[in-house]
């Protein structure tokens, strides 16, 4: 394919690749310029559609399958893609099978319900061989003439894009619509000997429902083209300039495949097989039946000597039964969700380009450092600072609702240790990225580690962490006894939070864009200490008030569109968790419907 052949756009919902050509270009795409993809089932070429485009059987993963194998799988096989196990949808030209979705379109009724017509089989056989078929001539012997939409340019069942030299024309004599070039002779028509793809138009419907005959049609098409060009501008500039053809180097084919992958959905639902949950469903039904008999007995046999106590106990039992029933609803039909981090990176975080991932503010709340050890809070903060996400998109806010100087000093020590810990985690892909839990793992830490310097650097980092723990524990031991005059900072200034119930608000930025680089000179995520103002006589609303203060502070400093709320002992055990959440929140179709993404909690030492 030539580098200047135009822009290729595709969609996971539509079985087509659309070639948007330059102004003045037209005609069919030469078949020899198509990328010859091989069917992964039978070994033959995938083939092309009547419009000249590559046949794509699965709209989810684009697994190469030819049309004969596709129709065989739908009719006699398991009706799903061999790779992603997604059920095949019916494409135009293929008969309907049991379980297909209902369709409102009427432009493919002949093929949709045509199983035994020999002529239809011949037409489909010619389609499988990649030939352009004039469907109107093949049906004129057995059917009455119908209203057709033809085009001098190959399309995939869609309305051809209008250009200044190619406008839709309606023939008043025949009632046919076609798109032709401007000619000086107004009486000229399309040569009937030239095979053209057709689209059946329902005569009972208004042409406006097909996007034709409308004054705004051209403007809407042009608006769509501008939107697609804006979305694909970076891709086309990168993948079409100065590149060889596909047959020469194969680079353009891979790049176009990457561009198509970037347009695929970022997540999908993976249902659990029924044979794995049917037994649990039977148990739920048995429990529900037993529960019904139990309540039938309890309500029909009251205790007359202690009627009030009996009534209260029955009400409590009904409440617990209702809570149990609500808990069974998600377990009746459990599902798994799979994310595509590679597609997220292709769409929003390409190498060598500014990241377009959405910023996120992470909130960590703590109150009393004597009940919530500062070392645990420090591990939570370190796991946040080391997440696999652009550093300029992550900010960590720690709320100290007890205004303790111990928490402030522990956070200062944590920021210094983070300058060494964060680059170590990202260099060697450490999991989990909370040092206390990483070094406590009883696993082979050399597994999948190919860098010879890893062992030496790991020993040095473990020694650094042991020294960090000694400093934190020394601060805790020092804070066991509060001085009579109150705590003082290193410069001799009294600590503003000596009175827990009456102190001003405090904000301290430890790490961020202004400073805070690691040992390798790279920027670190922002780390902010926040202690909200408290005054006597005002209800501070406890943790809800602390969250409100964090939202206000983050709105002034970073104002990220997404928030993640963690407790002081909830460290991040998956460094890619934020990216996986963005696979849902930044999905073009699903993201607008979502309110939040919640990950399940896992407690160490508890099954």
Secondary structure as GFF3:
##gff-version 3
##sequence-region A 1 607
A	DSSP	beta_strand	7	10	.	.	.	ID=ss1
A	DSSP	beta_strand	17	20	.	.	.	ID=ss2
A	DSSP	three_ten_helix	31	33	.	.	.	ID=ss3
A	DSSP	alpha_helix	67	75	.	.	.	ID=ss4
A	DSSP	alpha_helix	109	112	.	.	.	ID=ss5
A	DSSP	alpha_helix	118	128	.	.	.	ID=ss6
A	DSSP	alpha_helix	135	139	.	.	.	ID=ss7
A	DSSP	beta_strand	148	151	.	.	.	ID=ss8
A	DSSP	beta_strand	166	170	.	.	.	ID=ss9
A	DSSP	beta_strand	177	181	.	.	.	ID=ss10
A	DSSP	beta_strand	198	200	.	.	.	ID=ss11
A	DSSP	three_ten_helix	207	210	.	.	.	ID=ss12
A	DSSP	alpha_helix	217	240	.	.	.	ID=ss13
A	DSSP	alpha_helix	251	262	.	.	.	ID=ss14
A	DSSP	beta_strand	267	271	.	.	.	ID=ss15
A	DSSP	alpha_helix	274	300	.	.	.	ID=ss16
A	DSSP	alpha_helix	307	332	.	.	.	ID=ss17
A	DSSP	beta_strand	335	339	.	.	.	ID=ss18
A	DSSP	alpha_helix	341	348	.	.	.	ID=ss19
A	DSSP	beta_strand	360	366	.	.	.	ID=ss20
A	DSSP	alpha_helix	374	385	.	.	.	ID=ss21
A	DSSP	three_ten_helix	391	393	.	.	.	ID=ss22
A	DSSP	beta_strand	394	400	.	.	.	ID=ss23
A	DSSP	alpha_helix	405	428	.	.	.	ID=ss24
A	DSSP	alpha_helix	435	439	.	.	.	ID=ss25
A	DSSP	alpha_helix	454	478	.	.	.	ID=ss26
A	DSSP	beta_strand	506	511	.	.	.	ID=ss27
A	DSSP	beta_strand	526	531	.	.	.	ID=ss28
A	DSSP	alpha_helix	542	557	.	.	.	ID=ss29
A	DSSP	beta_strand	562	567	.	.	.	ID=ss30
A	DSSP	alpha_helix	577	585	.	.	.	ID=ss31
A	DSSP	three_ten_helix	591	593	.	.	.	ID=ss32
###
